[in-house]
Structure formats: structure tokens, C-alpha cells
Amino acid sequence: MDPQVRTLIVDDDFMVARIHRGLVERVPGFTVVGEATTGAEALEMVSRLRPDLVLLDIYLPDMNGIDVLRDLRGSGGLELPEVDVLVITAARDGATVRRALRGGAVQYLIKPFEPALLIERLRDYARLRRDLENSGAADQEAVDRAFGAARPTGRAPGRTAKKMPKGLTTQTAGLVERALRERAARPGDRGAEDGGAEDLSATECAAVTGISRVSARRYLEFFADSGRVEVRLRYGTAGRPERRYLWSG
């Protein structure tokens, strides 16, 4: 069994920290070792608790989170254990994002975000750790994940990408796409014309991804408009037919 990813949460709002704790503890393989509300407290807890991962806010009462990141990297002359940092913040200006990137943050999440997105980032991080720790030499795919290289979303060759509507994010779109792909890969009983591939409703998509049903419906309709999803209607005994979505790539 892989060792637990020991996680420290740093946020000046203790209620937000508790929410993040709950999300982290929902992911198998992760355990929260502490919560810090200031930069100084975060540095002290890193030294004492030696976590593997820090969820770091930028807006802290005593110091900027970027300065905390620099201290964690040894720029402040402190001798601290090595730790990975996932930035979670409302700061969205390019300068802050660049400084976080240069400081070695493994991910950067902008508040507010869908809870499922943090869960997905934690799962990606756990997979990255396994890639780099469990093998003698990393392949290119593992290295790409380590350096955050962008990967194609499976759009068919020659198909023009449709601009994503305001309010939708590429990260959550990736979650919905994964749910569609995984459902389509399962053998089902929808008919023989598609080999029995399974489709997905907005309610089912919400349950799988952790986003709201309304949000799931928006992403599914976006994929339908862009031609990557086939819409089917399932008629019941009463009311309007249910819209179901089948990934067609």
C-alpha cells in the first residue's frame, strides 16, 4: 500500500480551511496533518510536521503566500524539509501566477472552484508521486505530467475548437469529458448501432463528477454544440423526454 500523502492546509479563513480538509480527506491516500492560518505558522508547521503537500493560500494576514513559497524553497535562509505546494487562492493576476510557477508550485487553483476540481487535482498529484517514486526511470508521459505539460483533449483531427462560454473552465470540462468517455467505454444495452455504448444524463454526470446538475448540463450542452457529444432523448411515461449524452469524440 502506498504511504499516505501528508497534507498541510494554509488559509487565513478557518472555515475555508475546514472545507478544504473535508475535500482532502475524501480522497483515498491523503491525510491532513494540520491547518495554519498565517504564513509564520505554516513555516513552523512544515518544519515540525514535515508534510508532503501544502495547500497554500496567497492572501495571508502576516505575509504573502508567494513569500511563504520562497521560504519553503530555501530563499529565506530557512532549512526546511522538501515539500510540494498546491496554490489555492483568489489571486488571478498574471504576475502572481508567474511567481507561483517560478516558485515551483505543482498546481494553481483559483477560488471559487468546483469541489470536484480540487479532488481531481489531488488524484493527479497522487498519480504523479507514484510515477516518480515507483519506477527507476520515468517515461515521457510521466515527465509531462510532472511538468504540467498540456495534453490534447481528444478532439478529432481537423475539428475546430469551439470557444468555451463564459463561466465554464477547461479543468471542469476535462472532468465531464472523462465521465463521458468512461461511460461510453462501458458495454451497455442502449442499442446495437453504437456497439451498446452507454450514454449519460446531466444528473448522472453531476453524481460522477461532484459538480451541480445545472453545471453538468451546461458542460454537456457545450460538448453537444461543439459536435463531440451526441444527444439522445429517452421517453418515459410522462413529462418531457430526458436528454442523454453519448461521447462521440
N, C-alpha and C positions, 0 to 999 in steps of 0.2 A: 504494500500500500504506500502511495506517495505521501511524504510528510505534509502536514498542514501548512498552508500559506499564512503566516502570522502577520496580521494586518493592524496598522495603527491609523485611526481616523483623526484628522485635524480639521476642525471647523469652529469658528467663533460662536456659532449658534448651536447650543446643546441639543435642541430639538431636531435640527437638521442632522447632527451627528448621530442621534439615536435612529433616525430614519435610515441613514447610510449603514449603520450597524445591522439593522434588520435585513437590509438587502444583501450585505456581505454574508451574513450567517445563513442566508437561503442557498448559497452556492456551495455545493459539496467540495470539501478540500480547503475551505477557508475558515479561519477563526480570528475574531477580533481580540487583540491583546490590550487595547487601551483607547481612550479618547482624549485628545488635547484641544484646548480652546485658544491657546496662544502659541506664537512661534517659539518662544523660550521653552514652554512646556513640551512642545513637540520635540525639540532637540534633546531635552533631558530624557524624555521617554524613549527616544531612539537609542540613546546611549545605554539606558538601563534595561530596556525590554528587548532590544535587538530584533525588531520586526523584519520581515522580508519585504513588505509592501507598505507604503504610506499613501493614504488618500488625502491630498493636500489642497486646502483652500488657499486662495491668493489674498483675500481681504481678511487680515488678522489684526487684532487691536494693538499689538505691540510692534509688529514688523511685517513687511510684505512677504507673501509666500514665496516669491522668487528669491528673496534673500535667504529664506529657510532652505530652499533648494540648493542654493550656492553653498551654504554651510554644510549641508549633507554631502556635497561633493568635495568638501575639504577646502573651499576657497576662503573660509573664515579662520583657518588655522586650527579648527577643532578636529580631534581624532575620533571619528565616529565610524561605526560598522557600515559596511556597504548595504544599501537599501534601494529598492526600486520605488519610483514615485509616479502616482497617477493623479494628475491635477484635476480637481473638481471645483469650478468657480463660475461666477457670473461675469468675470472679466473676458471680454471678447475682442479687445483691440489687438491689432496685429503685432504691436511691439511686445506685449505680454506673452502672446502665443510664441513668438520667435525666441524670447528669452527662456521660456519653459522648454522649448525644443532644444536650444543650445545647452540648457542645464541638464539634459538627459532624461526628461520626463518620458515615460513609456506610453502615456496616453494623455489626452486633454479633453475633458467633458465640460460643456457649457451648461450652466444652470439656466432655466429649469430643463429637465430632460425626463424622458420616459424611464421609469424604474427598470424596465427590461433592458435598456441600453447599458446601464451600469453592470447588470448581471452578465450581459453578453461580453463586455469588456473584461470582466474578471475571468470568465471562462477562457477568453482568448489569451489572457495573461498566464493562466494555469497551463494552457497548452504550450505556450512559448517556453515556460520553465521546463516542461517535460522534454520539449525538443532539444533544448540546450544542455540538459543535465543527464538525460538517459542515453545519450549516444556519444560515441567517441568523436565523430565528425558530423557537423551539421550540413544538410543538403541546401540547395539554393532556396527552396521553398521555406525552410525553417529560417534561413538568414533573412529572407524578405519579410517574414513575419516579425523578426526581431527588430528590423529597422523600419517597420511600418510602411513597407512599400505598397503602393496602391495596386489592387488586383482587379481584373475585369469582373463585371457583374453577370457575365453570361449572355450579354446581348448578342443576338445573331449577327453574323458578318454582314456589313452593308446597311444595317438598320440605323437610322439616325436617332440619336438620343433625344428624348423629349424633355424639355426643361421642367424641373420639379416645381410644383406650385408652392407659393409662399406658405410657410408653416410646416412643411414636410422636410425631413432631414434624410441625407443619404444613409446615415447609420441605421435609423429605424427602417428605412426602405430595405436595407440589407436583411434585417430580421424577418420582415414579411416575405421577402423573396425566398429566404431559406425555408420558412414554413411551407410556402407553396411548393418548392422543389421537393422537400421531404415528403409531403403528402402525395405529390404526383408520382413519386418513385414507389409508393406502396401499391401493391395489387389490390384492386377494388372490384366493385360489381356495378359500375356505372354504365357499362355497355362495352361492346366489342370494338367499336370504331376506333378507340384510342388505346386498345390493349388493356382496358379496365383501369386506367389511371384514375386516382382519386382527386376530387375537387375539394374546395374549402369554402365555407361560409365566413362572413365577417365575424360572427360570434365565435366560431371555432378558431379563427385566426387570432382573435383577441385573447382567447384562453391559452393558446400555444405561446404567443409572444409576450404576454403580460401588458400589452397596451390596451387602451379602451376600445370598445366596439366601434365607436364613431371614428376614432383614428384609424383603426384597421380598415374600415370601409373606405376611407379617403385614399389610403395607400393602395388598396386593391383596385379601386377605380382608376387611380393613376396608372397602374400597370396595365389595366384593360385599355385605357386610352392610348397608351404607347405601343399596344399591339403585342405585349408579352404575355398577356393573360386572356384566356377565352372565358367569356361569361355564359353561364348556363342558368336556365330557370327551372326550378323544381316546384311543381304544382302540388299543393296539399288539398285538403278537403274544404278549406275556407280561407278567405283573405287573399292578399296579393301573393304571387309566386316568390319563392325565396331565391335570391341571386347567389349563385355559387361560382367559384373562380378556379380555373384549371391553368396551371403554368404551362405555357407553350414555348417560352424562350424567345 
